[in-house]
């Protein structure tokens, strides 16, 4: 990001659409080609809506634009992008490159 944005203390960056936790687990397993992971879908006894929301939609949109997205991606698209990122596990695990 190269934009000079003044960020609030707390800002939720909201994706497009909705995805359940089970849907996210399925998406992660597929994107990372983890056929060894089995997700057992089930119904919760108590349903709790944990949908991410923001009180500052304009800032969320500005952050996506500053990151060069024409529109906010979906959670599934973000998982696919994460899986495609060319990182090396040994670098991530050792903390190399951290400040």
C-alpha positions as CSV (number, residue, x, y, z in Angstrom):
1,X,0.0,0.0,0.0
2,X,1.3,3.4,-1.0
3,X,-1.6,5.5,0.0
4,X,-1.2,8.0,2.9
5,X,-4.2,7.0,4.9
6,X,-4.8,8.0,8.5
7,X,-6.1,4.9,10.2
8,X,-8.3,4.7,13.2
9,X,-7.3,2.8,16.3
10,X,-9.5,-0.1,15.2
11,X,-10.7,-0.9,11.7
12,X,-12.3,-4.1,10.3
13,X,-11.5,-4.7,6.7
14,X,-14.6,-6.3,5.3
15,X,-14.6,-8.9,2.5
16,X,-17.4,-9.4,0.0
17,X,-20.0,-12.0,0.8
18,X,-20.3,-14.5,3.6
19,X,-18.7,-17.8,4.5
20,X,-19.4,-20.2,7.3
21,X,-16.5,-21.6,9.5
22,X,-17.0,-25.0,7.8
23,X,-16.9,-23.3,4.4
24,X,-13.6,-21.6,5.4
25,X,-12.1,-24.9,6.5
26,X,-13.1,-26.6,3.3
27,X,-11.7,-23.6,1.3
28,X,-8.3,-23.8,3.2
29,X,-8.0,-27.5,2.7
30,X,-8.8,-27.2,-1.0
31,X,-6.6,-24.1,-1.6
32,X,-3.6,-25.7,0.2
33,X,-4.2,-29.1,-1.5
34,X,-4.6,-30.8,1.9
35,X,-6.5,-34.0,1.0
36,X,-5.5,-35.4,4.4
37,X,-7.8,-32.9,6.1
38,X,-11.4,-34.0,6.6
39,X,-13.9,-31.4,7.7
40,X,-17.0,-32.8,9.4
41,X,-19.9,-30.4,8.8
42,X,-22.4,-30.2,11.6
43,X,-25.1,-28.1,13.1
44,X,-24.4,-26.0,16.2
45,X,-26.8,-26.4,19.1
46,X,-26.7,-22.6,19.5
47,X,-26.4,-20.5,16.4
48,X,-24.3,-17.3,16.9
49,X,-23.8,-14.9,14.0
50,X,-20.2,-13.8,14.0
51,X,-20.4,-11.9,10.7
52,X,-17.6,-9.3,10.6
53,X,-18.9,-5.8,10.2
54,X,-17.6,-2.2,10.5
55,X,-18.9,1.1,11.6
56,X,-16.5,2.8,9.0
57,X,-17.3,1.3,5.6
58,X,-15.6,4.1,3.8
59,X,-12.3,3.4,5.5
60,X,-12.7,-0.3,4.7
61,X,-13.3,0.5,1.0
62,X,-10.3,2.9,1.0
63,X,-8.0,0.3,2.4
64,X,-9.1,-2.2,-0.3
65,X,-8.5,0.4,-2.9
66,X,-5.1,1.3,-1.5
67,X,-4.2,-2.4,-1.7
68,X,-5.1,-2.2,-5.4
69,X,-8.4,-4.1,-5.3
70,X,-11.1,-2.8,-7.5
71,X,-13.6,-4.3,-5.1
72,X,-13.2,-6.2,-1.9
73,X,-12.4,-9.9,-2.5
74,X,-14.5,-12.7,-1.0
75,X,-13.1,-14.8,1.8
76,X,-12.6,-17.7,-0.7
77,X,-10.7,-15.4,-3.0
78,X,-8.4,-14.3,-0.1
79,X,-7.8,-17.9,0.8
80,X,-6.8,-18.7,-2.8
81,X,-4.5,-15.7,-2.9
82,X,-2.9,-16.7,0.4
83,X,-2.3,-20.3,-0.9
84,X,-0.8,-18.9,-4.1
85,X,1.7,-16.7,-2.2
86,X,5.2,-18.0,-2.8
87,X,6.4,-18.1,0.8
88,X,8.8,-20.7,2.3
89,X,7.7,-22.4,5.5
90,X,11.2,-22.5,6.8
91,X,11.4,-18.7,6.5
92,X,8.0,-18.1,8.1
93,X,8.8,-20.5,11.0
94,X,12.2,-19.1,11.8
95,X,10.9,-15.5,11.9
96,X,13.3,-14.4,9.2
97,X,12.6,-10.9,7.9
98,X,10.7,-9.8,11.0
99,X,11.6,-6.6,12.7
